[in-house]
Amino acid sequence: MKLKVYLEPLGCPKNLIDSETMLGLMKEDGYIISDNPSEAEIVIINTCGFINDAKEESINKIIELGYLKNNKLKLLVVAGCLAERYQSVLTDELPEIDVIVGTGNVSEIVDVITKGIDATNEENGRCVIIRAGEISNNIPEALPRKMLTPNHTAYLKISDGCDNICSYCIIPTLRGKYRSRKIENIVNEAIDLTKRGVKEIILVAQDTTRYGIDIYNKLMLPELLSQLNDVEGIKWIRILYAYPEMITNELIDTIASCERACNYIDMPIQHSSNEILAKMNRRSTKEMLISVIGRLRANIPNITIRTTLIVGFPGEKQEHFEDLETFVEENKFDRLGVFSYSKEEGTLAETFADQIESKIKEDRRKKIMEIQQSISLMHNRNKIGQTYEVIIEEILEDNEYVGRTYADAPEIDGVVYFYSKLSREIGDIVNVRINNAIEYDLMGDVTNEFAK
C-alpha cells in the first residue's frame, strides 16, 4: 500500500508549478495525497531561497514539520531553491531531513523518495538521499500536475532559468541558464488545462519576454500569445515577469489584438536612477522605461501596468531615492510593490561598498508605498460607475462574493467585493458595476441579473 504524502509549497508561482508536478507524479504512482501534514507519512517542503526572508520562512517550516517525526512521519523531503543552494548545509544543520531534491530534478521525485524509503527501512543510521545540481536540465514535457490553484486559474511555465545577470539576484545559480519550452508543448498543456475547467492562464518564467530566443533565435512571446489566443475555453491570458527591455512593438500590438490576452502586464523595473540601474546590471535606463510605459498606454486600451521596485540598493543615495519618488509620482503605476534590498550570499552586489542600513531601507520602502497608496486610490476611484467582468474567487455569506477583474492577478493585486441576488459559484464570471473604492480594493453589485 502506498503512503500518504503532504506537500508544503513555498515561494513564487514558478515554484508552485514544480510543487504541482511533484504531486502529480506521486499521485500517478499511487501515493495518497493528503491535505493534513499530521496524517502524512511523507512530507515534502518545496522551498524558496531567493531572499533572506524567504530562506528564513523555509527553514522555519522544515523545523516545524520535522517535529512530526514524533508522529507518523517517516520521510522529510526538502526540495526547491533552498535545497539546490544549500544541500550540504541543510543536511549538516537539520538532521530531520531525509531527502534533498534540487530545482532541476523535480521530475525524479518518485525515484528519489523510493530510495529515501529504502534507506530509512534499512535502519543503518542516517542516510540522506541527495538529487540536485542539474540546474540546466531540459524542462520535462507532458508531466502530470495536481493543481494547487482554484480550478478556474492555472499558472503555465513557458521557460526556466535566467540569462540576465542582475547583480543582486541568485536565480541563475539556482535555476540555470534560460531554457524555453516548445510552443506546441505549451499550447497542448493549455488545451489540457481548459479541459479541466481552467479559464485563466497565467504565463510565468524568470523573464517571459525573452521566451523563445534560445530555441527559435527570436523573441517568440507574440507568436505564443497568438496561438494561445486560438485555444477555446481560455477567457484570460495574463503575462507576469515581462522585462521592459524586451517589450517590443510586436508584443504590444499582439496583446492589443488578442481578445483573450488581458490588458495587463507585470513589468519589474527595480529602479529609475540610471546610476543604480547600471550597478544592478539591468539593461534598461530611465528613458527606456518611460518610452515603454508610454507605448503600452498609447497602444493597449485600459492597460494595467504592475511593477516592482528595490529600495536601499548599495550606494543608493538620497538623490537616487528622490529620483525614484518622482518617477513613481509621475508615472502612476496601476500596481506597485516594493522590496528592501536583501544582501544575498553569492551575488555581485554582496561585495559592493556603501551597504544601506536596515532602518533607512525600511523607511524608503514605506515612503514609496505611501505614494503608491494615494495613486492606487485615485485609480480605483476612477473606476466607480464602470462595469467589469469579475471572476469569482470566494463565496462569503448573504449573497456576497469576492472576485478579480482582468486588472488583478491572484494573490498580489486587489479584489472586488460584490453582491449578487442570484446564487453564484467559484469560477463564475459576472458583470459587476463598481460603486465604491478603497486604496487597493473595489466594491460593487452584479448587473442585469434578471435580464433575458
C-alpha positions as CSV (number, residue, x, y, z in Angstrom):
1,M,0.0,0.0,0.0
2,K,1.3,3.4,-1.0
3,L,2.0,6.0,1.7
4,K,0.2,9.4,2.3
5,V,2.1,12.4,1.1
6,Y,1.7,16.1,2.1
7,L,3.4,18.9,0.2
8,E,4.0,22.4,1.6
9,P,4.5,24.8,-1.4
10,L,6.6,28.0,-0.7
11,G,7.8,30.8,-2.9
12,C,6.8,32.0,-6.3
13,P,4.3,30.7,-8.9
14,K,7.1,29.0,-10.8
15,N,7.9,27.0,-7.6
16,L,4.1,26.3,-7.3
17,I,4.2,24.6,-10.7
18,D,7.1,22.4,-9.6
19,S,5.0,21.5,-6.5
20,E,2.0,20.6,-8.7
21,T,4.3,18.4,-10.9
22,M,5.7,16.5,-7.9
23,L,2.3,15.8,-6.5
24,G,1.0,14.8,-10.0
25,L,3.9,12.3,-10.4
26,M,3.4,10.9,-6.9
27,K,-0.4,10.6,-7.4
28,E,0.2,8.8,-10.7
29,D,2.5,6.4,-9.0
30,G,-0.2,5.5,-6.5
31,Y,0.7,7.7,-3.5
32,I,-2.2,9.2,-1.5
33,I,-2.2,13.0,-1.4
34,S,-3.1,14.4,1.9
35,D,-4.1,18.0,2.9
36,N,-3.1,17.3,6.5
37,P,0.7,17.1,7.4
38,S,0.0,15.3,10.7
39,E,-1.6,12.4,8.8
40,A,1.2,12.1,6.3
41,E,4.0,9.5,6.3
42,I,5.9,11.6,3.7
43,V,6.2,15.4,3.9
44,I,7.7,17.4,1.0
45,I,8.6,21.1,1.6
46,N,9.2,22.9,-1.7
47,T,11.4,25.8,-0.5
48,C,12.3,29.2,-1.7
49,G,15.8,30.6,-1.4
50,F,15.6,33.9,-3.2
51,I,15.9,36.4,-0.4
52,N,16.7,36.2,3.3
53,D,13.1,36.4,4.5
54,A,12.1,33.5,2.1
55,K,15.1,31.4,3.4
56,E,14.1,32.0,7.0
57,E,10.5,31.0,6.2
58,S,11.7,27.8,4.5
59,I,14.0,26.8,7.4
60,N,11.3,27.5,10.0
61,K,8.8,25.3,8.0
62,I,11.4,22.5,7.9
63,I,11.9,22.7,11.6
64,E,8.1,22.9,12.3
65,L,7.2,19.9,10.1
66,G,10.2,18.0,11.2
67,Y,8.6,17.6,14.7
68,L,6.0,15.3,13.0
69,K,8.7,12.6,13.1
70,N,7.4,12.0,16.6
71,N,4.1,11.1,15.0
72,K,3.5,9.2,11.7
73,L,6.1,11.0,9.6
74,K,8.7,8.6,8.1
75,L,10.4,10.8,5.4
76,L,11.0,14.5,5.3
77,V,11.9,15.7,1.8
78,V,13.2,19.2,1.1
79,A,13.0,20.4,-2.5
80,G,13.3,23.6,-4.4
81,C,15.6,26.6,-4.4
82,L,16.9,26.4,-0.8
83,A,17.6,22.7,-1.3
84,E,19.5,23.4,-4.5
85,R,21.5,26.2,-2.9
86,Y,22.4,24.8,0.5
87,Q,22.5,21.0,0.1
88,S,25.3,20.2,2.5
89,V,24.4,22.9,5.0
90,L,20.8,21.7,5.3
91,T,21.9,18.1,5.8
92,D,24.5,19.1,8.4
93,E,22.4,21.5,10.3
94,L,18.9,19.9,10.1
95,P,19.2,16.2,10.9
96,E,15.4,15.7,10.4
97,I,15.9,15.9,6.6
98,D,16.0,12.6,4.8
99,V,15.9,13.7,1.1
100,I,17.1,16.7,-0.9
101,V,15.7,17.4,-4.3
102,G,17.1,20.3,-6.4
103,T,15.3,22.5,-8.9
104,G,16.5,20.6,-11.9
105,N,15.4,17.2,-10.5
106,V,11.7,17.7,-9.8
107,S,10.7,15.0,-12.4
108,E,12.7,12.4,-10.4
109,I,10.7,12.9,-7.2
110,V,9.2,9.3,-7.2
111,D,12.6,7.6,-7.7
112,V,14.2,9.8,-5.0
113,I,11.5,9.1,-2.5
114,T,11.6,5.4,-3.2
115,K,15.4,5.4,-2.5
116,G,14.7,7.5,0.7
117,I,12.2,5.0,1.9
118,D,14.6,2.1,1.2
119,A,17.4,3.9,3.1
120,T,15.1,4.5,6.1
121,N,13.9,0.9,6.2
122,E,17.5,-0.4,6.3
123,E,18.0,1.4,9.6
124,N,21.7,1.6,9.3
125,G,22.0,5.1,10.7
126,R,21.1,8.3,8.9
127,C,21.5,8.3,5.1
128,V,20.4,11.4,3.3
129,I,19.5,11.0,-0.4
130,I,20.5,14.0,-2.5
131,R,19.4,14.5,-6.1
132,A,20.5,18.0,-7.1
133,G,23.0,20.0,-9.1
134,E,21.4,19.5,-12.6
135,I,20.0,23.0,-12.9
136,S,20.3,23.2,-16.7
137,N,18.3,20.1,-17.5
138,N,15.8,20.5,-20.2
139,I,12.3,21.1,-18.9
140,P,10.5,17.7,-19.0
141,E,7.3,17.8,-21.0
142,A,3.8,16.3,-20.5
143,L,4.3,15.7,-16.8
144,P,1.1,15.3,-14.7
145,R,0.1,18.1,-12.4
146,K,-2.1,18.1,-9.4
147,M,-3.5,21.6,-9.3
148,L,-3.0,23.7,-6.2
149,T,-4.7,26.7,-7.6
150,P,-8.5,27.1,-7.8
151,N,-10.0,25.1,-10.7
152,H,-10.5,28.2,-12.9
153,T,-6.9,29.5,-12.7
154,A,-3.6,28.0,-13.6
155,Y,0.0,29.1,-14.0
156,L,1.8,28.0,-17.2
157,K,5.6,27.9,-17.1
158,I,6.9,28.8,-20.6
159,S,10.6,28.6,-19.7
160,D,13.0,28.1,-16.8
161,G,16.3,29.6,-15.8
162,C,17.7,33.0,-16.5
163,D,20.4,34.6,-18.6
164,N,20.1,38.1,-17.0
165,I,23.0,38.5,-14.6
166,C,21.4,41.1,-12.3
167,S,24.0,41.9,-9.6
168,Y,21.5,41.4,-6.7
169,C,20.0,38.1,-7.9
170,I,20.9,34.4,-7.2
171,I,18.3,32.9,-9.6
172,P,20.8,31.9,-12.4
173,T,22.7,29.9,-9.8
174,L,19.5,28.2,-8.6
175,R,17.7,27.7,-11.9
176,G,20.4,27.5,-14.5
177,K,20.6,29.1,-18.0
178,Y,17.4,30.2,-19.8
179,R,15.6,27.3,-21.4
180,S,12.4,27.8,-23.3
181,R,9.7,25.1,-23.9
182,K,8.5,24.5,-27.4
183,I,5.3,26.4,-28.4
184,E,3.4,23.2,-29.3
185,N,4.1,21.8,-25.9
186,I,2.9,24.9,-24.1
187,V,-0.3,25.1,-26.3
188,N,-1.0,21.4,-25.7
189,E,-0.8,22.0,-21.9
190,A,-3.1,25.0,-22.2
191,I,-5.6,22.8,-24.0
192,D,-5.4,20.2,-21.3
193,L,-5.9,22.8,-18.6
194,T,-9.0,24.1,-20.3
195,K,-10.4,20.6,-20.3
196,R,-10.1,20.7,-16.5
197,G,-12.1,23.9,-16.4
198,V,-9.3,26.5,-16.3
199,K,-10.5,29.9,-17.6
200,E,-7.4,32.0,-16.8
201,I,-3.9,31.1,-17.9
202,I,-1.1,33.0,-16.3
203,L,2.2,32.8,-18.2
204,V,5.3,32.7,-15.9
205,A,9.1,32.4,-16.4
206,Q,12.1,34.2,-14.9
207,D,11.7,36.5,-17.9
208,T,8.7,35.9,-20.1
209,T,9.7,38.4,-22.7
210,R,12.8,36.5,-23.5
211,Y,10.7,33.5,-24.4
212,G,12.0,31.5,-27.5
213,I,15.2,33.3,-28.1
214,D,17.3,30.2,-27.2
215,I,15.4,27.7,-29.4
216,Y,14.0,29.8,-32.2
217,N,16.6,32.5,-32.3
218,K,14.0,35.2,-32.0
219,L,11.6,36.6,-29.4
220,M,8.5,34.3,-29.7
221,L,6.2,35.6,-27.0
222,P,4.0,37.3,-29.6
223,E,3.6,34.1,-31.6
224,L,2.9,32.1,-28.4
225,L,0.2,34.6,-27.4
226,S,-1.4,34.4,-30.8
227,Q,-1.5,30.6,-30.7
228,L,-2.9,30.5,-27.1
229,N,-5.5,33.1,-28.2
230,D,-6.9,30.4,-30.5
231,V,-7.4,27.9,-27.7
232,E,-11.2,27.5,-27.0
233,G,-12.1,27.7,-23.3
234,I,-9.5,30.3,-22.3
235,K,-11.0,33.5,-21.1
236,W,-8.0,35.4,-19.9
237,I,-4.2,35.1,-20.7
238,R,-2.1,37.1,-18.2
239,I,1.6,37.9,-18.5
240,L,3.9,38.1,-15.5
241,Y,7.6,38.9,-15.2
242,A,8.0,40.8,-18.5
243,Y,11.3,42.6,-18.6
244,P,11.0,46.1,-20.1
245,E,14.0,45.7,-22.4
246,M,12.2,43.0,-24.4
247,I,8.8,44.6,-24.7
248,T,8.7,45.2,-28.4
249,N,6.2,46.9,-30.6
250,E,5.2,43.5,-31.9
251,L,4.4,42.3,-28.4
252,I,2.4,45.4,-27.6
253,D,0.4,45.0,-30.9
254,T,-0.2,41.3,-30.1
255,I,-1.5,42.0,-26.7
256,A,-3.8,44.7,-28.1
257,S,-5.1,42.5,-30.9
258,C,-5.6,39.2,-29.0
259,E,-9.0,39.2,-27.4
260,R,-8.1,36.6,-24.7
261,A,-4.9,38.5,-23.7
262,C,-5.6,40.6,-20.6
263,N,-4.7,44.3,-21.0
264,Y,-2.3,43.7,-18.1
265,I,1.4,43.3,-17.8
266,D,3.7,42.7,-14.9
267,M,6.9,44.6,-15.7
268,P,9.6,44.6,-12.9
269,I,11.8,47.6,-13.3
270,Q,13.5,47.8,-9.9
271,H,14.6,51.4,-10.1
272,S,14.6,54.6,-12.1
273,S,18.1,56.0,-11.5
274,N,20.4,55.2,-14.4
275,E,23.3,55.0,-12.0
276,I,21.6,52.5,-9.7
277,L,20.2,50.5,-12.7
278,A,23.8,50.2,-14.0
279,K,25.0,48.9,-10.7
280,M,22.2,46.4,-10.7
281,N,23.4,45.3,-14.1
282,R,20.0,46.0,-15.6
283,R,19.9,46.7,-19.3
284,S,17.3,49.4,-19.0
285,T,17.5,53.1,-18.5
286,K,15.0,55.6,-17.1
287,E,14.5,57.0,-20.6
288,M,13.8,53.5,-22.0
289,L,11.3,52.8,-19.1
290,I,9.4,56.0,-19.8
291,S,9.3,55.1,-23.5
292,V,7.9,51.5,-22.8
293,I,5.3,52.8,-20.4
294,G,4.2,55.4,-22.9
295,R,4.0,52.9,-25.8
296,L,2.0,50.4,-23.6
297,R,-0.5,53.1,-22.6
298,A,-0.8,54.5,-26.1
299,N,-1.5,51.2,-27.8
300,I,-3.3,49.0,-25.4
301,P,-6.7,50.4,-24.2
302,N,-7.0,50.5,-20.4
303,I,-3.7,48.7,-19.9
304,T,-2.9,47.9,-16.3
305,I,0.8,48.1,-15.6
306,R,2.2,46.4,-12.5
307,T,5.8,46.8,-11.4
308,T,8.2,46.0,-8.6
309,L,11.0,48.1,-7.1
310,I,14.0,47.7,-4.9
311,V,15.0,50.4,-2.4
312,G,18.1,50.6,-0.4
313,F,20.4,49.1,-3.0
314,P,24.1,49.6,-2.1
315,G,25.2,53.1,-3.0
316,E,21.6,54.4,-3.2
317,K,22.0,58.0,-2.1
318,Q,19.2,60.3,-1.1
319,E,19.3,61.9,-4.6
320,H,18.8,58.4,-6.2
321,F,15.8,57.8,-3.9
322,E,14.3,61.1,-4.7
323,D,14.6,60.3,-8.4
324,L,12.6,57.1,-7.7
325,E,10.0,59.0,-5.7
326,T,9.5,61.5,-8.6
327,F,9.4,58.6,-11.1
328,V,6.6,56.8,-9.2
329,E,4.6,60.0,-8.7
330,E,4.9,60.9,-12.4
331,N,4.2,57.5,-14.0
332,K,1.3,56.5,-11.7
333,F,1.6,52.7,-12.0
334,D,-1.6,50.9,-11.5
335,R,0.0,48.3,-9.3
336,L,3.3,48.6,-7.5
337,G,5.3,46.5,-4.9
338,V,8.5,47.5,-3.1
339,F,11.2,45.3,-1.7
340,S,14.0,46.4,0.6
341,Y,17.3,45.3,-0.8
342,S,18.4,41.9,0.6
343,K,22.1,41.2,0.7
344,E,22.4,37.8,-0.9
345,E,25.3,35.4,-0.5
346,G,27.0,34.6,-3.8
347,T,25.8,37.7,-5.7
348,L,28.0,40.5,-7.0
349,A,26.1,43.1,-5.0
350,E,27.1,41.4,-1.8
351,T,30.6,42.7,-2.4
352,F,29.5,46.3,-3.0
353,A,30.6,49.1,-0.6
354,D,28.0,51.5,0.8
355,Q,25.5,49.0,2.0
356,I,22.5,50.8,3.4
357,E,21.3,50.5,7.0
358,S,18.1,48.4,7.5
359,K,16.2,51.3,9.0
360,I,16.9,53.6,6.0
361,K,15.8,50.8,3.6
362,E,12.6,50.2,5.5
363,D,11.8,54.0,5.7
364,R,12.3,54.3,2.0
365,R,10.1,51.3,1.3
366,K,7.3,52.8,3.4
367,K,7.7,56.1,1.7
368,I,7.2,54.7,-1.8
369,M,4.3,52.6,-0.6
370,E,2.6,55.7,0.8
371,I,3.0,57.5,-2.5
372,Q,1.6,54.4,-4.3
373,Q,-1.3,54.1,-1.9
374,S,-2.6,57.5,-3.0
375,I,-2.1,56.7,-6.7
376,S,-3.9,53.4,-6.3
377,L,-6.8,55.1,-4.5
378,M,-7.0,57.6,-7.4
379,H,-7.1,54.8,-10.0
380,N,-9.7,52.9,-8.1
381,R,-12.0,55.9,-7.6
382,N,-11.9,56.4,-11.4
383,K,-13.4,53.0,-11.7
384,I,-16.6,53.9,-9.8
385,G,-19.6,53.7,-12.1
386,Q,-17.8,51.4,-14.6
387,T,-18.7,47.8,-15.2
388,Y,-16.1,45.0,-15.2
389,E,-16.1,41.2,-15.8
390,V,-15.2,39.6,-12.5
391,I,-14.1,36.1,-11.9
392,I,-15.4,34.7,-8.5
393,E,-12.7,33.6,-6.1
394,E,-14.5,33.3,-2.8
395,I,-18.1,32.9,-1.5
396,L,-18.8,34.9,1.6
397,E,-22.3,34.9,3.0
398,D,-25.7,36.6,2.4
399,N,-25.0,36.6,-1.4
400,E,-21.7,38.4,-1.0
401,Y,-18.7,37.4,-3.1
402,V,-15.0,38.2,-3.7
403,G,-13.5,38.2,-7.2
404,R,-11.0,39.8,-9.5
405,T,-11.1,41.8,-12.7
406,Y,-8.6,41.4,-15.7
407,A,-6.6,44.1,-13.9
408,D,-5.9,41.9,-10.8
409,A,-3.5,38.9,-10.7
410,P,-4.3,36.4,-8.0
411,E,-2.6,36.8,-4.6
412,I,-0.7,40.0,-5.5
413,D,-3.3,42.5,-6.6
414,G,-6.6,43.8,-5.2
415,V,-10.0,42.2,-5.3
416,V,-13.7,43.2,-5.9
417,Y,-16.2,42.7,-3.1
418,F,-19.7,42.5,-4.6
419,Y,-23.3,41.5,-4.0
420,S,-25.4,39.2,-6.2
421,K,-29.1,38.4,-5.9
422,L,-28.5,35.1,-7.6
423,S,-26.5,32.2,-6.2
424,R,-23.1,32.0,-7.8
425,E,-20.2,29.5,-7.9
426,I,-16.4,30.0,-7.6
427,G,-15.0,30.4,-11.1
428,D,-18.2,32.0,-12.5
429,I,-17.6,35.2,-14.4
430,V,-20.2,38.0,-13.8
431,N,-20.5,41.7,-14.8
432,V,-20.1,43.9,-11.7
433,R,-20.8,47.6,-11.6
434,I,-18.4,49.4,-9.2
435,N,-20.0,51.6,-6.6
436,N,-17.2,52.2,-4.1
437,A,-13.4,52.0,-3.8
438,I,-10.7,52.0,-1.2
439,E,-6.9,52.0,-1.7
440,Y,-6.5,48.6,-3.2
441,D,-10.0,47.0,-3.5
442,L,-13.3,47.7,-5.2
443,M,-16.9,47.2,-4.2
444,G,-19.9,46.7,-6.4
445,D,-23.1,44.8,-7.5
446,V,-23.8,42.3,-10.3
447,T,-25.7,44.0,-13.1
448,N,-28.6,42.7,-15.2
449,E,-29.2,39.6,-13.1
450,F,-32.7,39.1,-14.3
451,A,-32.3,40.3,-17.8
452,K,-33.1,37.8,-20.6
